[in-house]
Structures are given as structure tokens and as C-alpha cells.
Amino acid sequence: MNILITGGHGQLGRELWQEARTRGHDVKVPSHRQMDITNIKAVRNFIDRHQPVCVINAAAYTQVDKAEIEESCAFAVNKTGCKNLAQVCAEGKIPLFQVSTDYVFDGQKKAPYLESDPVSPIGVYGLSKAAGETEIRLNLRKHIILRTSWLYGVYGQNFVRTMLKLSGTKENIRVVSDQYGSPTSAVDLAIAILSMAEQWHQHSSVAWGTYHYCGQGIVSWHEFAETIIELARRYRDVKTTRVEPITTADFPTKAKRPAFSALDCNLIKTNFGIKPKPWRESLQLTIRRLYELKEAFDCTPHDNSLR
Ligand SMILES: NC(=O)c1ccc[n+]([C@@H]2O[C@H](COP(=O)([O-])OP(=O)(O)OC[C@H]3O[C@@H](n4cnc5c(N)ncnc54)[C@H](OP(=O)(O)O)[C@@H]3O)[C@@H](O)[C@H]2O)c1
């Protein structure tokens, strides 16, 4: 398949790029500069020139706290960017696979969120991503919107890489213990997206619409951090002796975050046969990969603002 991947230089995009090539696809991965999704002419030119059979949109404004003060930038990328892609895909009659977020929910539910649950974002980032979802539904029938949560991987800035870095220098790490969700490995998510695209290509049709995909199991950031440190010990000396549980109130941030944002993944299992792996299993593989790549410590500290 000739696939266009936007945001292909980000944490998920790089996994998509790698996995798509491994599976033998012909991938076009323009940088932000080469194809700015906020510019419909740039999107149209690129798609006209390269004629992809489908588009995977991993481009997004992802800085949750900064979005509170850069609302128009967040909306330009996450809403207008999606609208542009959906319109150009509709003109070319090609499907769009869009990545969205658990932050479209307010976190008040006590059980994993279903695709049919009403969205109710509590921050600008979530509002802009929800607006992007709406634009896609309005402009393009052949779409998949795949919501995910707590994304991490070997590339980019993420919670896992930050904890590994801190564990090399800090004895005590403070982490919030009253926000719950499901960590998702970027490589697992990339495989799920490509598998959906391949099923569409094989069968010429699929059940279009909104789906959820995240690692199996629910944890707090605190438990997630403790597990990261425990796994890191297998590979090297760790300075951290305590991961201290704190509350959201102890760690104020510009943007509010949902207290509970686990996603129910039964629909993707039923319609696509895709079953998420237990989060701990995927984390173990990622940490091993990070140490093998020796990339674990060359990231800047995580400021809890990337989602
Ligand atoms: N990270 C999480 O925890 C999380 C959780 C749930 C859902 N998600 C969703 O997962 C997807 C991938 O996230 P990620 O963590 O991989 O994000 P990321 O690492 O921040 O990557 C985003 C990419 O989008 C590009 N981009 C930004 N604005 C663009 C524009 N106007 N035109 C073209 N490209 C643009 C960025 O390029 P530059 O760097 O050059 O600007 C970057 O390569 C996003 O849709 C995000 O909302 C993420």
C-alpha cells in the first residue's frame, strides 16, 4: 500500500513509519515543514503529487499545558488540520485513519469509557482533539478515529523515558497516585492502526467509525512509575529508592487532567479482531528496546505536559 503518514517524525509517527516499512508498504512521511496540515493547499498538493491509497494522521499539537495558553495553535492543528485532511481525502475518495485521545472525556466515569460515551473535555487540548473528531465525521465517511491513552515508546518525550532518566539521579521521585488510565505502547498502537488499514485494503471495506485502543489494564501514574523503576533495575543500577505517591492537588498543572480515562477496547476486538496486550508486558518490551538502543537517557525531562 502507498500510505501517507502525517506527524511521522513524532513518537507514534516514527513507529508507524518503521512498522509500515517492515510490512512492505510504500510510505510517504513528510515533515511538518514539508506538509503543514493547517494549510489545505499544502495538503492537497502533497496528496495530488503522491496519490496515497490512505492517510494516517499522527500529527497533532500535543502539549497539554501549553495548549491552555496557545489555544489557537492547538485548534489550528487539531481541528483545522483534521478538517483539511478530511476534505482532501474526501476529494480523492481515500480513507483517513485519525489518532485521538482519552482526554476528550472528563474522567468522571467509574468504568472504562465506551466509544458511544459523550465527550466532555476539561482542557483546551481535549477540546481541540474532540473538535478534530467532529470535523472528520462531518467531512469524510470513510474514516477511523482511534482514541488512545498514556502513550509511550522509545522515541520522543514521554513518561517512561523521563522516569528512566530520573531514576539515574534521584533517590525520591514524586508521582500522582489519584489519576488512573491505561498505558499504551506506541509500537502496539502502530501495529493496530496498520492492521486496520490492511483489513480495509484487503476487503475494500470495514466498519468505519470511532474505536478505542489502549494497553490492557488500569493503573495510576504512581503504579506505572514504580513498575518502570522496577524493570529498569534489571538493566542497571537505579538511584531511586522511593516513588512517593502524591495527589493531583500536590502537583498543580495549567491544564486539568481526567482522573480516570481508561478506554473500553471491546469494539476493535469485535470488528477488527485486534486485542490489546497487557500494559506491563508491552512496557517490559519497550524498556528492553530502550536499553538495547541505549536511547533511554538522551531525552529532556518530562514536564507532565505531553499527551
Ligand atoms: N502522547 C500521548 O500520551 C497521547 C495520548 C493519547 C493520544 N495521543 C495522540 O496520539 C497522536 C500522536 O501523538 P505523539 O505523542 O506521537 O505526538 P508527538 O510526538 O508530539 O508528534 C506529533 C507530530 O506532529 C507534528 N506536527 C505538529 N503540528 C503539525 C502540523 N501543523 N503539520 C504537520 N505536522 C505537525 C509534529 O512535528 P513537529 O515536532 O515538527 O512540530 C510531530 O512530529 C496524537 O494525535 C495525539 O493527540 C497521544
The ligand as a Tripos MOL2 file, in Angstrom:
@<TRIPOS>MOLECULE
LIG
   48    52     1     0     0
SMALL
NO_CHARGES

@<TRIPOS>ATOM
      1 N1          1.3440   11.2640   23.8530 N.am      1 LIG1
      2 C1          0.2700   10.7810   24.4860 C.2       1 LIG1
      3 O1          0.3000   10.4260   25.6670 O.2       1 LIG1
      4 C2         -1.0290   10.6240   23.7230 C.ar      1 LIG1
      5 C3         -2.1330   10.1050   24.3920 C.ar      1 LIG1
      6 C4         -3.3360    9.9560   23.6820 C.ar      1 LIG1
      7 C5         -3.3990   10.3100   22.3460 C.ar      1 LIG1
      8 N2         -2.3030   10.8300   21.7310 N.ar      1 LIG1
      9 C6         -2.4170   11.1920   20.3230 C.3       1 LIG1
     10 O2         -1.5110   10.3780   19.5900 O.3       1 LIG1
     11 C7         -1.0850   11.0730   18.4190 C.3       1 LIG1
     12 C8          0.4270   11.0190   18.3140 C.3       1 LIG1
     13 O3          0.9820   11.6490   19.4500 O.3       1 LIG1
     14 P1          2.5580   11.7090   19.7040 P.3       1 LIG1
     15 O4          2.7710   11.5310   21.1560 O.co2     1 LIG1
     16 O5          3.2480   10.8350   18.7290 O.co2     1 LIG1
     17 O6          2.8280   13.2340   19.3460 O.3       1 LIG1
     18 P2          4.2120   13.9790   19.0780 P.3       1 LIG1
     19 O7          5.3630   13.1200   19.4370 O.co2     1 LIG1
     20 O8          4.0730   15.3260   19.6830 O.co2     1 LIG1
     21 O9          4.2220   14.1270   17.4790 O.3       1 LIG1
     22 C9          3.3530   14.9890   16.8240 C.3       1 LIG1
     23 C10         3.8970   15.2370   15.4420 C.3       1 LIG1
     24 O10         3.0030   16.1180   14.7720 O.3       1 LIG1
     25 C11         3.7860   17.0500   14.0270 C.3       1 LIG1
     26 N3          3.0130   18.2560   13.7880 N.ar      1 LIG1
     27 C12         2.5970   19.1830   14.6800 C.ar      1 LIG1
     28 N4          1.9210   20.1600   14.0560 N.ar      1 LIG1
     29 C13         1.9070   19.8360   12.7380 C.ar      1 LIG1
     30 C14         1.3690   20.4640   11.5780 C.ar      1 LIG1
     31 N5          0.7110   21.6390   11.6540 N.pl3     1 LIG1
     32 N6          1.5370   19.8610   10.3780 N.ar      1 LIG1
     33 C15         2.2220   18.6960   10.2800 C.ar      1 LIG1
     34 N7          2.7600   18.0700   11.3440 N.ar      1 LIG1
     35 C16         2.6030   18.6370   12.5560 C.ar      1 LIG1
     36 C17         4.9860   17.3050   14.9200 C.3       1 LIG1
     37 O11         6.0390   17.8500   14.1560 O.3       1 LIG1
     38 P3          6.9760   18.9730   14.8390 P.3       1 LIG1
     39 O12         7.5290   18.3470   16.0720 O.co2     1 LIG1
     40 O13         7.9820   19.2480   13.7660 O.co2     1 LIG1
     41 O14         6.0730   20.1350   15.1210 O.co2     1 LIG1
     42 C18         5.2820   15.8850   15.4220 C.3       1 LIG1
     43 O15         6.0900   15.1950   14.5030 O.3       1 LIG1
     44 C19        -1.6770   12.4740   18.5340 C.3       1 LIG1
     45 O16        -2.8570   12.5260   17.7740 O.3       1 LIG1
     46 C20        -2.0080   12.6150   19.9960 C.3       1 LIG1
     47 O17        -3.0700   13.5310   20.1930 O.3       1 LIG1
     48 C21        -1.1120   10.9870   22.3770 C.ar      1 LIG1
@<TRIPOS>BOND
     1     1     2 1
     2     2     3 2
     3     2     4 1
     4     4     5 ar
     5     4    48 ar
     6     5     6 ar
     7     6     7 ar
     8     7     8 ar
     9     8     9 1
    10     8    48 ar
    11     9    10 1
    12     9    46 1
    13    10    11 1
    14    11    12 1
    15    11    44 1
    16    12    13 1
    17    13    14 1
    18    14    15 2
    19    14    16 1
    20    14    17 1
    21    17    18 1
    22    18    19 2
    23    18    20 1
    24    18    21 1
    25    21    22 1
    26    22    23 1
    27    23    24 1
    28    23    42 1
    29    24    25 1
    30    25    26 1
    31    25    36 1
    32    26    27 ar
    33    26    35 ar
    34    27    28 ar
    35    28    29 ar
    36    29    30 ar
    37    29    35 ar
    38    30    31 1
    39    30    32 ar
    40    32    33 ar
    41    33    34 ar
    42    34    35 ar
    43    36    37 1
    44    36    42 1
    45    37    38 1
    46    38    39 2
    47    38    40 1
    48    38    41 1
    49    42    43 1
    50    44    45 1
    51    44    46 1
    52    46    47 1
@<TRIPOS>SUBSTRUCTURE
     1 LIG1         1 GROUP 0 **** ****
